[in-house]
Structures are given as C-alpha cells and as structure tokens.
Amino acid sequence: MKNLIKILSFLLVVSAINPVLAQYKQLDIHSKILSKKDSSVIGFVHIINLTTKHGVISDYNGEFHFTVNENDTIKLSVLGYEQLKLNAKMVPSTIYLSPKNYELDEFTVIPYKDFEEFKEAFINLVIIDTTLKMNQSLFMFEEDLFLFNNNGRFGVVVQGPISSLYDYFSKRGKSKKRYEELLAKEKYKSYLATKYNNKLVAEVTKLEDEKKIDEFMKYCNFTDEFIYKSNDYDIIKAIQDNFKTFSEK
C-alpha cells in the first residue's frame, strides 16, 4: 500500500513538471550566414538572444552554434548589413542578410592630422608653373609701352603684361579663398556632427531601427545654428520633447 502511494505521488509530480519542461524546450541551432546579394560568407556576425540577453559570434566561415529555448527571439547584426530578428523555431540552416546602404554627406579627405596643419601647408604652398616654358605675355614690346606727360613729368604705362600678371594672381587668390571657405564649412559640419548624430538620438529615444531614427531626425529638423549654439542638455531636451509628439502621430 505504501509503495502504491509513493508511485502515485511520483506520477503526480511528473505530470505537474511536464508542462513546465515543455514550455522551456531547448533547440540546438546550427546555421550558416550568407549575403543575400551574392551568397558570399559573412563572418563574425553577432547573434543575440533577446529573451535571455546571451549571445554568440559566427566564425570566419559564417557558421555558429547556439542553444536557445524555442520561444526565444534572436537578433543578427553586423556592420554593412541590415539587422534580422527571428523566432528560434523559425531559424533556417542558411540565413541570408541584406546589404545595408549608407547615405553620407560629401566630405573632403586631406592628408594632414588636423585643419591647422593643412592651413599652414596651403599658405606656404609653392606652385611651379611647368605648363609654359616661355609665356609671351610676360615680355614687353614697344607697342605695350607709351609715354605720358604729367605736369612736365614723363612716365611709362605698361599695358598687356601687367594685366596678365594681375589676372593670374587674382585667380590664384580667389581659388585659395574658395579652398579656405570649403575647409571651414567642412570643419563646421564635422563639429555639428559631434553634438547631434544618430547615436545620440538612439540613446535618448531608445530607437533601434535606423530608418526610424532617420525619420525622427528629419521630423526634428534642427537647424545648424540651433545645434551650434545649444549645449548638450538643450539638445537632449529638444530630442525628448520632439519624440513625445513624434510617438503620438
């Protein structure tokens, strides 16, 4: 009789545990990650279990092993490709990631460590004209000169050659000024990007989708003057205020 009671008690415990075990059934995922564009291997992809916050990284050949619960959600992310979220039960043996297109503003690359070094090099730049060994406009002929009388004093007026020299150095000066204006503009844009950018918006709003972040930044439409004059607190406060109305629309 006692043995029968023990057996019944054991069966009751097992029947109570089984649903719990079924709820947390584990899956052993073994997949390979390829590019959707050309089926090339994508190595070193971050695979994160969003449910447990655990993760692994694919190897050089794009393969990874990961043990998860069947109801978990995993996220795959790597630089240059769109993020992908999958239910653990729906993970295929071959996973394809779509390349991500980045839209960048035009910028100028200069072989100097900073703007000041480039400015110094540009100011001291010596340009040697090797296109013409002999420029006829630099020679003065008799017809280029004429005498004039100014209250009894005679002088010489030089026409063609001096005009050519003036035009040459005037164009050179204008080109230098345009270069300086361009570099100043690039430096200004770079400074604004350190104060207001996608990363800051993501941290303040907790948005993860890049398209959503870009959409929100267009919605904010902050002017360059506002970003330049505002401190970090003012910019963060403006982001938070705009995000409230952005979320409600």
PAZAPA-4460 file (N, C-alpha, C; in steps of 0.05 Angstrom, whole numbers, plus 32768, in hexadecimal, padded with zeros to 4 digits):
% residues 249
    n_x    n_y    n_z   ca_x   ca_y   ca_z    c_x    c_y    c_z   seq   type   mol
   8011   7FE8   8000   8000   8000   8000   8011   8019   8000     1      M     A
   8026   8018   8011   8039   802F   8012   8047   8034   7FF7     2      K     A
   804F   801E   7FEA   805C   8020   7FD0   8049   802C   7FBB     3      N     A
   8030   8025   7FBC   801C   802F   7FAA   8019   804D   7FAD     4      L     A
   8019   8056   7FC6   8016   8073   7FCC   802E   8082   7FC1     5      I     A
   8046   8076   7FC4   805F   8083   7FBA   805E   8086   7F9C     6      K     A
   8055   8070   7F8F   8054   8071   7F71   8040   8086   7F68     7      I     A
   8029   8087   7F75   8015   809B   7F6D   8020   80B8   7F72     8      L     A
   802E   80BB   7F88   8039   80D6   7F8E   804E   80DE   7F79     9      S     A
   805E   80CB   7F71   8072   80D0   7F5C   8066   80D8   7F42    10      F     A
   8050   80C9   7F3A   8043   80CF   7F21   8036   80EB   7F21    11      L     A
   802B   80F2   7F39   801F   810D   7F3B   8034   8123   7F38    12      L     A
   804C   811F   7F43   8062   8133   7F41   806B   8135   7F24    13      V     A
   806F   811E   7F17   8078   811E   7EFB   8064   812C   7EE9    14      V     A
   804A   8126   7EEE   8035   8133   7EDD   8034   8151   7EE1    15      S     A
   803B   815A   7EF9   803C   8176   7EFE   8054   8184   7EF2    16      A     A
   806B   8175   7EF0   8083   8181   7EE5   8083   8181   7EC7    17      I     A
   8077   816D   7EBA   8078   816B   7E9D   8070   8184   7E8E    18      N     A
   8059   8191   7E95   8052   81AA   7E87   8067   81BF   7E88    19      P     A
   8074   81C1   7EA0   8089   81D5   7EA3   80A1   81CF   7E91    20      V     A
   80A8   81B4   7E91   80BF   81AC   7E7F   80B8   81B1   7E62    21      L     A
   809F   81AC   7E5B   8097   81B0   7E3F   8098   81CD   7E37    22      A     A
   8092   81DE   7E4B   8092   81FB   7E46   80AE   8205   7E3F    23      Q     A
   80C2   81F8   7E4C   80DE   8201   7E48   80EE   81EC   7E38    24      Y     A
   80E2   81E1   7E23   80F0   81CE   7E12   8107   81DC   7E04    25      K     A
   811E   81D0   7E05   8136   81DC   7DFA   813B   81D3   7DDD    26      Q     A
   8147   81E5   7DCD   814E   81DF   7DB2   816C   81E4   7DAE    27      L     A
   8179   81D2   7D9F   8195   81D5   7D99   8197   81DF   7D7C    28      D     A
   819C   81F9   7D79   819D   8205   7D5E   81B9   8203   7D53    29      I     A
   81BB   81FB   7D3A   81D4   81FA   7D2B   81CE   8205   7D0F    30      H     A
   81D8   821D   7D0A   81D1   822B   7CF1   81EA   8238   7CE5    31      S     A
   81E7   823F   7CCB   81FC   824D   7CBD   81F1   8267   7CB2    32      K     A
   8200   827D   7CB3   81F6   8297   7CAC   8203   82A0   7C91    33      I     A
   81F2   82A7   7C7E   81FC   82AF   7C63   81F0   82CA   7C5C    34      L     A
   81FD   82D7   7C48   81F3   82F1   7C3E   81DD   82EB   7C2A    35      S     A
   81C7   82FA   7C2D   81B0   82F7   7C1A   81B7   8301   7BFF    36      K     A
   81CB   8312   7BFD   81D3   831E   7BE3   81E1   830A   7BD1    37      K     A
   81F5   82FC   7BDC   8205   82EA   7BCB   820C   82CF   7BD8    38      D     A
   81FE   82C9   7BEE   8202   82B0   7BFC   821E   82AC   7C07    39      S     A
   822D   82C2   7C0B   8247   82C0   7C17   8244   82BD   7C35    40      S     A
   8259   82B1   7C41   8258   82AB   7C5E   825B   82C5   7C6E    41      V     A
   824C   82C7   7C84   824E   82DE   7C96   8258   82D4   7CB1    42      I     A
   8271   82DA   7CB8   827C   82D1   7CD1   8279   82E6   7CE7    43      G     A
   827C   82DD   7D00   827D   82EE   7D17   8263   82FE   7D1B    44      F     A
   824D   82F0   7D16   8232   82FD   7D1B   822B   82F9   7D38    45      V     A
   821F   830D   7D45   8215   830B   7D60   81F9   8300   7D61    46      H     A
   81F6   82E9   7D6F   81DC   82DC   7D71   81D4   82DF   7D8F    47      I     A
   81BF   82EF   7D94   81B7   82F5   7DB0   819B   82E9   7DB5    48      I     A
   8199   82DB   7DCC   817F   82D1   7DD5   8172   82E8   7DE4    49      N     A
   815E   82F4   7DD8   8151   830C   7DE5   8142   8304   7DFE    50      L     A
   813B   82EB   7E01   812C   82E2   7E18   813E   82DF   7E30    51      T     A
   8155   82D2   7E2C   8167   82CC   7E43   817F   82DF   7E44    52      T     A
   8182   82EF   7E2F   8199   8302   7E2D   81B3   82F4   7E2A    53      K     A
   81B4   82DB   7E22   81CD   82CD   7E1C   81D2   82CE   7DFF    54      H     A
   81EB   82CA   7DF7   81F2   82CB   7DDA   820A   82BC   7DD3    55      G     A
   820E   82B8   7DB9   8225   82AB   7DAD   822D   82BB   7D94    56      V     A
   8244   82B4   7D89   824E   82C1   7D70   8254   82AB   7D5C    57      I     A
   824C   82AF   7D43   8251   829C   7D2F   826F   829B   7D29    58      S     A
   8279   8284   7D1F   8296   8282   7D1A   829D   828E   7CFE    59      D     A
   82B6   828A   7CF6   82BF   8295   7CDC   82AF   828C   7CC4    60      Y     A
   82A4   8273   7CC6   8294   8268   7CB0   8276   826E   7CB3    61      N     A
   826F   827F   7CC6   8253   8287   7CC9   8242   8273   7CD8    62      G     A
   824E   825F   7CE4   823F   824A   7CF2   823E   8250   7D10    63      E     A
   8228   8247   7D1D   8226   824B   7D3A   8214   8235   7D46    64      F     A
   8219   822E   7D5F   8208   821C   7D6F   81FD   822C   7D86    65      H     A
   81E3   8228   7D8C   81D7   8237   7DA1   81C0   8227   7DAD    66      F     A
   81C0   8223   7DC7   81AA   8214   7DD4   8197   8228   7DE1    67      T     A
   817E   8227   7DD9   816A   823B   7DE2   8150   822C   7DE8    68      V     A
   813D   823A   7DF4   8123   8230   7DF9   8112   8235   7DE0    69      N     A
   80FF   8224   7DDA   80F0   8226   7DC1   80DF   823F   7DBE    70      E     A
   80D9   824C   7DD5   80C9   8265   7DD4   80DA   827E   7DD4    71      N     A
   80F4   827B   7DD4   8106   8292   7DD5   8107   82A0   7DBA    72      D     A
   8110   82B9   7DBB   8114   82C9   7DA3   8132   82D0   7DA1    73      T     A
   813E   82CB   7D89   815A   82D2   7D86   815D   82E8   7D71    74      I     A
   8172   82F8   7D75   8178   830E   7D62   8194   830B   7D57    75      K     A
   8196   830E   7D3D   81B0   830C   7D2F   81B8   8328   7D25    76      L     A
   81D0   8330   7D2C   81D9   834B   7D23   81F7   834A   7D1D    77      S     A
   81FE   8359   7D08   821A   835C   7D01   821D   8375   7CF0    78      V     A
   8233   8382   7CF1   8237   839B   7CE2   8235   8396   7CC4    79      L     A
   8225   83A7   7CB7   8222   83A5   7C9A   8209   8396   7C91    80      G     A
   81FA   838B   7CA4   81E2   837B   7C9D   81CA   8383   7CAF    81      Y     A
   81B2   837F   7CA5   819A   8385   7CB4   8198   8371   7CCB    82      E     A
   818E   837A   7CE2   8189   8368   7CF9   8172   8355   7CF2    83      Q     A
   8172   833E   7CFE   815D   832A   7CF9   8155   831D   7D13    84      L     A
   813B   831D   7D18   8130   8310   7D30   8120   82F7   7D28    85      K     A
   8124   82E1   7D37   8117   82C8   7D30   810D   82BA   7D49    86      L     A
   80F7   82AC   7D47   80EE   829B   7D5D   80FF   8282   7D5C    87      N     A
   8107   8278   7D74   811A   8262   7D76   8110   824A   7D66    88      A     A
   80F6   8245   7D65   80EB   822E   7D57   80EC   8232   7D38    89      K     A
   80F0   824B   7D2F   80F0   8251   7D13   810B   8256   7D07    90      M     A
   8120   8250   7D17   813C   8255   7D0D   8143   823F   7CF8    91      V     A
   8149   8246   7CDF   8150   8232   7CCB   816E   822A   7CCD    92      P     A
   8175   8216   7CBF   8191   820D   7CC0   81A3   8221   7CB1    93      S     A
   8197   822F   7C9D   81A6   8244   7C8F   8197   825E   7C92    94      T     A
   81A5   8272   7C9D   8199   828C   7CA2   81A5   82A1   7C8F    95      I     A
   8194   82B1   7C82   819D   82C5   7C6F   8198   82E1   7C7B    96      Y     A
   81AD   82F1   7C7A   81AB   830D   7C84   81AD   8320   7C6C    97      L     A
   819C   8335   7C6C   819C   8349   7C57   81B0   835F   7C5B    98      S     A
   81C0   8366   7C47   81D3   837C   7C4A   81C5   8396   7C51    99      P     A
   81D2   83A6   7C61   81C7   83BF   7C6A   81D4   83D6   7C5B   100      K     A
   81C3   83E9   7C50   81CE   8400   7C42   81CF   8418   7C55   101      N     A
   81E7   8424   7C56   81EB   843B   7C68   81EC   8454   7C57   102      Y     A
   81DC   8469   7C5F   81DC   8482   7C51   81EE   8496   7C61   103      E     A
   8204   849E   7C54   8217   84B0   7C62   8218   84CB   7C53   104      L     A
   821B   84E0   7C62   8220   84FA   7C56   823B   84FB   7C49   105      D     A
   823F   850C   7C35   8259   850F   7C28   826D   8519   7C3D   106      E     A
   8285   8510   7C3B   829A   8519   7C4D   82B5   8519   7C3E   107      F     A
   82C8   8528   7C48   82E2   852A   7C3C   82F7   851D   7C4D   108      T     A
   8306   850B   7C41   831C   84FE   7C50   8336   850C   7C4B   109      V     A
   8344   8514   7C60   835D   8522   7C5C   8373   8512   7C6B   110      I     A
   838C   8511   7C60   83A1   8501   7C6C   83AF   8510   7C82   111      P     A
   83A0   851C   7C94   83AC   852A   7CAB   839E   8522   7CC4   112      Y     A
   83AB   8524   7CDB   839F   851B   7CF4   8388   852D   7CFD   113      K     A
   8389   8546   7CF6   8373   8558   7CFE   8372   8570   7CEB   114      D     A
   835D   8580   7CEE   8358   8597   7CDD   836F   85AB   7CDE   115      F     A
   837A   85B1   7CF6   838F   85C5   7CF9   83A8   85BD   7CE9   116      E     A
   83AF   85A3   7CE9   83C6   859A   7CDB   83C2   859E   7CBD   117      E     A
   83AA   8597   7CB3   83A4   859B   7C97   83A5   85B9   7C8F   118      F     A
   839A   85CA   7CA0   839A   85E6   7C9B   83B6   85F1   7C98   119      K     A
   83C8   85E9   7CAA   83E3   85F2   7CA9   83F1   85E8   7C90   120      E     A
   83EC   85CF   7C88   83F8   85C4   7C70   83EE   85D3   7C57   121      A     A
   83D4   85D9   7C57   83C8   85E6   7C40   83D2   8603   7C3C   122      F     A
   83D5   8611   7C53   83DF   862D   7C51   83FB   862E   7C47   123      I     A
   840C   861A   7C4E   8428   861A   7C46   842C   860A   7C2C   124      N     A
   8416   8603   7C1F   8419   85F3   7C07   8426   8603   7BF0   125      L     A
   8439   85F7   7BE3   8447   8604   7BCC   843E   85F5   7BB3   126      V     A
   8432   8604   7BA1   8428   85F8   7B88   843B   85FF   7B72   127      I     A
   8447   85EA   7B65   8459   85EE   7B4F   844A   85E9   7B35   128      I     A
   844A   85FD   7B24   843C   85FB   7B0A   844E   85ED   7AF6   129      D     A
   8447   85D4   7AF0   8457   85C4   7ADD   8449   85C1   7AC2   130      T     A
   8433   85CF   7ABF   8423   85CB   7AA6   842F   85DC   7A8F   131      T     A
   843B   85F3   7A96   8446   8604   7A81   8463   860B   7A88   132      L     A
   8475   8604   7A77   8491   860C   7A7B   8495   862A   7A76   133      K     A
   8485   8634   7A63   8488   8651   7A5C   846C   865C   7A57   134      M     A
   8465   866F   7A67   844A   867C   7A65   844E   8697   7A57   135      N     A
   8443   8699   7A3F   8447   86B2   7A2F   843C   86CA   7A3D   136      Q     A
   8427   86C5   7A4F   841B   86DC   7A5C   842D   86E9   7A70   137      S     A
   8443   86DB   7A78   8455   86E6   7A8C   846B   86F7   7A7F   138      L     A
   846B   86F8   7A65   847F   8709   7A57   8472   8724   7A4F   139      F     A
   8480   8739   7A52   8476   8754   7A4B   8482   875D   7A31   140      M     A
   8471   8764   7A1E   8479   876E   7A05   8473   878C   7A03   141      F     A
   847E   8797   79EF   847C   87B4   79ED   8460   87BE   79EC   142      E     A
   844E   87AE   79DE   8432   87B7   79DC   8423   87B5   79F7   143      E     A
   842F   87A6   7A0A   8422   87A4   7A24   8428   87BC   7A36   144      D     A
   843A   87CD   7A2E   8443   87E4   7A3E   843B   87FE   7A31   145      L     A
   8434   8811   7A40   8431   882C   7A35   8437   8840   7A4B   146      F     A
   8440   8857   7A43   8449   886C   7A55   8431   887F   7A5A   147      L     A
   8431   888B   7A72   841D   889F   7A77   842A   88B6   7A86   148      F     A
   841E   88CD   7A84   8429   88E5   7A90   8416   88ED   7AA7   149      N     A
   8420   88EE   7ABF   8410   88F5   7AD6   841E   890D   7AE4   150      N     A
   8415   8925   7ADC   8420   893E   7AE7   843E   8940   7AE3   151      N     A
   8446   8939   7ACB   8462   893B   7AC4   8472   8922   7ACA   152      G     A
   8466   890E   7AD7   8474   88F6   7ADE   846B   88E0   7ACA   153      R     A
   847E   88D1   7AC1   8478   88BC   7AAE   8479   88A1   7ABD   154      F     A
   8467   8890   7AB5   8466   8875   7AC0   8460   8860   7AAB   155      G     A
   845F   8847   7AB4   845A   8831   7AA2   8441   8822   7AAC   156      V     A
   842F   881B   7A9B   8418   880A   7AA2   841C   87EF   7A94   157      V     A
   841B   87DA   7AA4   841E   87BF   7A9A   8402   87B3   7A98   158      V     A
   83FB   87A8   7A80   83DF   879F   7A7C   83DD   8781   7A7E   159      Q     A
   83E1   8772   7A68   83DC   8756   7A66   83E8   8744   7A7C   160      G     A
   8402   8744   7A80   840F   8731   7A92   8405   8734   7AAF   161      P     A
   8403   874D   7AB9   83FB   8751   7AD5   83DE   8747   7AD9   162      I     A
   83CD   874C   7AC5   83B1   8743   7AC7   83B0   8725   7AC9   163      S     A
   83C2   8717   7ABA   83C2   86FA   7ABB   83CB   86F0   7AD6   164      S     A
   83E0   86FD   7AE1   83E9   86F5   7AFC   83D4   86F9   7B11   165      L     A
   83C6   8710   7B0F   83B1   8716   7B22   839B   8701   7B21   166      Y     A
   8392   86FA   7B08   837D   86E6   7B05   8386   86CB   7B11   167      D     A
   83A0   86C4   7B0D   83AA   86AA   7B16   83A9   86A8   7B35   168      Y     A
   83B4   86BD   7B42   83B5   86BD   7B5F   8399   86C1   7B6C   169      F     A
   8388   86CF   7B5D   836C   86D3   7B67   835D   86B9   7B68   170      S     A
   8360   86A9   7B52   8353   868F   7B51   835E   867C   7B67   171      K     A
   8378   867D   7B6B   8385   866D   7B7F   837B   8674   7B9B   172      R     A
   8378   868E   7BA0   836E   8697   7BBA   8351   868E   7BBE   173      G     A
   8341   868F   7BA9   8325   8687   7BAB   8323   8669   7BB0   174      K     A
   8334   8659   7BA3   8334   863C   7BA7   833B   8635   7BC4   175      S     A
   834F   8643   7BCE   8358   863F   7BEA   8341   8645   7BFD   176      K     A
   8333   865B   7BF8   831D   8663   7C09   8307   864E   7C09   177      K     A
   8301   8643   7BF1   82EC   862E   7BEE   82F4   8615   7BFE   178      R     A
   830E   860E   7BFD   8317   85F7   7C0C   8313   85FB   7C2A   179      Y     A
   831A   8613   7C33   8318   8619   7C50   82FB   8619   7C59   180      E     A
   82E9   8623   7C48   82CD   8623   7C4E   82C2   8607   7C50   181      E     A
   82CB   85F6   7C3D   82C2   85DA   7C3C   82CB   85CB   7C55   182      L     A
   82E4   85CF   7C5D   82EE   85C1   7C74   82E1   85CB   7C8E   183      L     A
   82DC   85E5   7C8F   82CE   85EF   7CA6   82B2   85E4   7CA9   184      A     A
   82A4   85E0   7C92   828A   85D5   7C92   828A   85B7   7C9B   185      K     A
   829E   85A8   7C91   82A1   858C   7C99   82A7   858A   7CB7   186      E     A
   82B8   859B   7CC1   82BE   859B   7CDD   82A6   85A1   7CEE   187      K     A
   8295   85B4   7CE5   827D   85BB   7CF3   8269   85A4   7CF3   188      Y     A
   8266   8596   7CDC   8254   857F   7CDA   825D   8568   7CEC   189      K     A
   8278   8564   7CED   8283   854F   7CFE   827D   8555   7D1B   190      S     A
   827F   856E   7D23   827A   8575   7D3F   825D   8571   7D46   191      Y     A
   824B   8578   7D34   822E   8574   7D39   8228   8556   7D3C   192      L     A
   8235   8545   7D2D   8230   8528   7D2E   8239   851C   7D48   193      A     A
   824C   8529   7D56   8254   851F   7D71   823F   8525   7D86   194      T     A
   822E   8539   7D81   821A   8541   7D95   81FF   8534   7D90   195      K     A
   81F9   852E   7D77   81DE   8523   7D70   81E2   850F   7D5A   196      Y     A
   81DC   84F5   7D60   81E0   84E0   7D4D   81CE   84C8   7D53   197      N     A
   81CE   84B4   7D42   81BD   849C   7D45   81C1   848E   7D60   198      N     A
   81DA   848D   7D68   81E0   847E   7D81   81D3   848C   7D99   199      K     A
   81D5   84A7   7D9A   81C8   84B6   7DB0   81AA   84B2   7DB0   200      L     A
   819E   84B4   7D98   8181   84B0   7D96   8178   8495   7D9F   201      V     A
   8188   8480   7D98   8181   8465   7DA0   8183   8462   7DBF   202      A     A
   8197   846E   7DCB   819A   846C   7DE8   8183   847A   7DF7   203      E     A
   817B   8491   7DEC   8166   84A1   7DFA   814A   8495   7DF6   204      V     A
   8144   848C   7DDD   8129   8483   7DD6   8126   8465   7DD9   205      T     A
   813D   8456   7DDB   813C   8438   7DDD   8133   842C   7DC2   206      K     A
   8133   843B   7DAD   812D   8430   7D93   8144   841F   7D89   207      L     A
   813E   8408   7D7C   8153   83F6   7D72   8153   83F5   7D53   208      E     A
   813C   83F9   7D47   813A   83F8   7D2A   8146   8411   7D1D   209      D     A
   815A   840E   7D0B   8168   8424   7CFF   8155   8436   7CEF   210      E     A
   8142   8429   7CE1   812F   8438   7CD1   811D   844A   7CE2   211      K     A
   8116   843F   7CF9   8105   844E   7D0C   8114   8465   7D18   212      K     A
   812E   8461   7D1D   813F   8476   7D28   8142   848D   7D13   213      I     A
   8147   8486   7CFA   8149   849A   7CE5   812F   84A9   7CE1   214      D     A
   8119   849B   7CE3   80FE   84A7   7CE1   80FA   84BB   7CF7   215      E     A
   8102   84B3   7D0F   80FF   84C5   7D26   8111   84DE   7D24   216      F     A
   8129   84DB   7D1A   813B   84F2   7D18   8131   8505   7D03   217      M     A
   8125   84FB   7CED   8118   850D   7CDA   8101   851B   7CE6   218      K     A
   80F2   850D   7CF8   80DB   8519   7D06   80E5   8530   7D17   219      Y     A
   80FB   852C   7D26   8106   8541   7D37   810E   855A   7D27   220      C     A
   811C   8555   7D11   8124   856B   7CFF   8133   8581   7D0E   221      N     A
   8146   857A   7D1F   8156   858E   7D2E   8167   859E   7D1A   222      F     A
   8169   85B8   7D1E   817A   85C8   7D0D   8197   85C6   7D16   223      T     A
   81AA   85CC   7D04   81C6   85CB   7D0B   81CC   85E0   7D21   224      D     A
   81BE   85F7   7D20   81C3   860C   7D34   81BA   8603   7D4F   225      E     A
   81A3   85F5   7D51   8199   85EB   7D6A   81AD   85D7   7D77   226      F     A
   81B7   85C4   7D66   81CA   85B0   7D70   81E3   85BD   7D79   227      I     A
   81ED   85D1   7D6A   8206   85DE   7D70   8205   85ED   7D8A   228      Y     A
   81EF   85FB   7D8F   81EC   860C   7DA6   81E3   85FD   7DBF   229      K     A
   81D7   85E6   7DBC   81CB   85D7   7DD3   81E0   85C6   7DE1   230      S     A
   81DD   85C3   7DFB   81EF   85B0   7E0A   81E2   8594   7E09   231      N     A
   81F0   8581   7E14   81E6   8565   7E13   81CB   8562   7E20   232      D     A
   81C6   856F   7E36   81AD   856D   7E44   8196   8577   7E32   233      Y     A
   819A   858E   7E26   8185   859A   7E15   817E   8588   7DFD   234      D     A
   8192   857B   7DF1   818E   856A   7DDA   817E   8551   7DE3   235      I     A
   8186   8545   7DFA   8179   852D   7E04   815C   8533   7E0B   236      I     A
   8158   854B   7E18   813C   8553   7E1F   812B   8557   7E06   237      K     A
   8137   8562   7DF1   8128   8567   7DD8   8121   854C   7DCB   238      A     A
   8133   8539   7DCC   812E   851E   7DC1   8117   8511   7DD0   239      I     A
   8117   8512   7DEB   8102   8506   7DFB   80E7   8513   7DF6   240      Q     A
   80E6   852E   7DF3   80CD   853C   7DEE   80C2   8534   7DD3   241      D     A
   80D3   8533   7DBF   80CA   852B   7DA4   80C1   850E   7DA3   242      N     A
   80CE   84FD   7DB2   80C8   84E1   7DB1   80AC   84DB   7DBD   243      F     A
   80A3   84EC   7DD0   8088   84E9   7DDB   8073   84ED   7DC5   244      K     A
   8076   8502   7DB6   8063   8507   7DA1   8066   84F4   7D89   245      T     A
   807F   84EC   7D85   8085   84D9   7D6F   8077   84BE   7D75   246      F     A
   8078   84B5   7D8E   806C   849B   7D96   804E   849C   7D94   247      S     A
   8042   84B4   7D97   8025   84B6   7D98   8018   84B8   7D7C   248      E     A
   8029   84BE   7D68   801D   84C2   7D4D   8016   84A8   7D40   249      K     A
***
